[in-house]
Amino acid sequence: MGTASLHIVMTALVVIFLALPMAFRLIPKNKFYGFRARRSVGSDEEWYRSNQTAGIAMVIAGFVTILSAVLVPRFVADDRTVTVVCTGVLFLSLFIAIGYAILRQSE
């Protein structure tokens, strides 16, 4: 595993590490940490449900990013290209995760 892939994996592990407490409903309502949207701050139950959804989606995004960091270097030799592709996968995965959490809020 090259340096670029290692950095991407470390970043994805940080995302997973930050998302797991949300997924396990361990983060009480606060001003700094968690998934805050209009409905999620309304009640404690909605806060925990929204954060659980966002946390699970972010964990999945982290694992998808790790998978890309392992697979992309098999097809691309240039570290810069690996970094760009895997960073794009990370941001796209997180964008989808947050979008999913927002859509779930409207249910």
For each residue, the residues with C-beta under 8 A, 3 or more apart:
1: 5 6 9 69 70 73
2: 5 6 73 79 82
3: 6 7 79
4: 7 8 73 79 80 82 83 86
5: 1 2 8 9 69 70 72 73 82 86
6: 1 2 3 9 10 69
7: 3 4 10 11 83
8: 4 5 11 12 65 66 68 69 82 83 86 87 90
9: 1 5 6 12 13 65 66 69 70
10: 6 7 13 14
11: 7 8 14 15 65 90
12: 8 9 15 16 62 63 65 66 69 90
13: 9 10 16 17 62 66
14: 10 11 17 18
15: 11 12 18 19 58 61 62 65 90 94
16: 12 13 19 20 58 59 62 63
17: 13 14 20
18: 14 15 21 22 58
19: 15 16 22 23 54 55 56 58 59 62
20: 16 17 23 24 55 59
21: 18 24 26 27 55
22: 18 19 25 26 27 34 35 51 52 54 55 58
23: 19 20 51 52 55 56 58 59
24: 20 21 52 55
25: 22 48 51 52
26: 21 22
27: 21 22 30 33 34 51
28: 47
29: 34 41 44 47
30: 27 33 34
31:
32:
33: 27 30
34: 22 27 29 30 40 47 51
35: 22 40 50 51 53 54 55 98 101
36: 40 41
37: 40 41 50 101 102 105
38: 41 42
39: 42 46 50 105 106
40: 34 35 36 37 46 47 49 50 51 105
41: 29 36 37 38 46 47
42: 38 39 46 47
43: 46 47
44: 29 47 48
45: 48 49
46: 39 40 41 42 43 49 50 105
47: 28 29 34 40 41 42 43 44 50 51
48: 25 44 45 51 52
49: 40 45 46 52 53
50: 35 37 39 40 46 47 53 54 101 104 105
51: 22 23 25 27 34 35 40 47 48 54 55
52: 22 23 24 25 48 49 55 56
53: 35 49 50 56 57 100 101 104 105
54: 19 22 35 50 51 57 58 97 98 101
55: 19 20 21 22 23 24 35 51 52 58 59
56: 19 23 52 53 59 60
57: 53 54 60 61 96 97 98 100 101
58: 15 16 18 19 22 23 54 55 61 62 94 97
59: 16 19 20 23 55 56 62 63
60: 56 57 63 64 93 97
61: 15 57 58 64 65 90 93 94 96 97
62: 12 13 15 16 19 58 59 65 66 93
63: 12 16 59 60 66 67
64: 60 61 67 68 89 93
65: 8 9 11 12 15 61 62 68 69 86 89 90 93
66: 8 9 12 13 62 63 69 70
67: 63 64 70 71
68: 8 64 65 71 72 85 86 89 90
69: 1 5 6 8 9 12 65 66 72 73 82 86
70: 1 5 9 66 67 73 74
71: 67 68 74 75
72: 5 68 69 75 76 82 85 86
73: 1 2 4 5 69 70 76 77 82
74: 70 71
75: 71 72
76: 72 73 81 82 85
77: 73
78: 81 82
79: 2 3 4 82 83
80: 4 83 84
81: 76 78 84 85
82: 2 4 5 8 69 72 73 76 78 79 85 86
83: 4 7 8 79 80 86 87
84: 80 81 87 88
85: 68 72 76 81 82 88 89
86: 4 5 8 65 68 69 72 82 83 89 90
87: 8 83 84 90 91
88: 84 85 91 92
89: 64 65 68 85 86 92 93
90: 8 11 12 15 61 65 68 86 87 93 94
91: 87 88 94 95
92: 88 89 95 96
93: 60 61 62 64 65 89 90 96 97
94: 15 58 61 90 91 97 98
95: 91 92 98 99
96: 57 61 92 93 99 100
97: 54 57 58 60 61 93 94 100 101
98: 35 54 57 94 95 101 102
99: 95 96 102 103
100: 53 57 96 97 103 104
101: 35 37 50 53 54 57 97 98 104 105
102: 37 98 99 105 106
103: 99 100 106 107
104: 50 53 100 101 107
105: 37 39 40 46 50 53 101 102
106: 39 102 103
107: 103 104
